[in-house]
Amino acid sequence: MLRKFSTYRPHQVARFVKVLFKGQFAIEGVGEFRFDHGKVLLPEVSDKQKLTIFKEVNGTIAALPM
């Protein structure tokens, strides 16, 4: 399932990833991400913006209540 977010909101993306557990999503102007086991998978390391979003979303997922 590919979900497209028009605006990057870490909490909204984190809830989406945690609930669906496996799939992919895209953020307009940034690109596509994949996730598995409720965590965003490491994107291309050469893209600093994707790497920052990866870290922020996974940190937000960890902070969400069970």
PyMOL commands that set and color helices and strands:
alter all, ss='L'
color gray80, all
select helices_A, chain A and resi 10-20+48-63
alter helices_A, ss='H'
color red, helices_A
select strands_A, chain A and resi 2-5+23-27+31-36+39-40
alter strands_A, ss='S'
color yellow, strands_A
deselect
rebuild
show_as cartoon
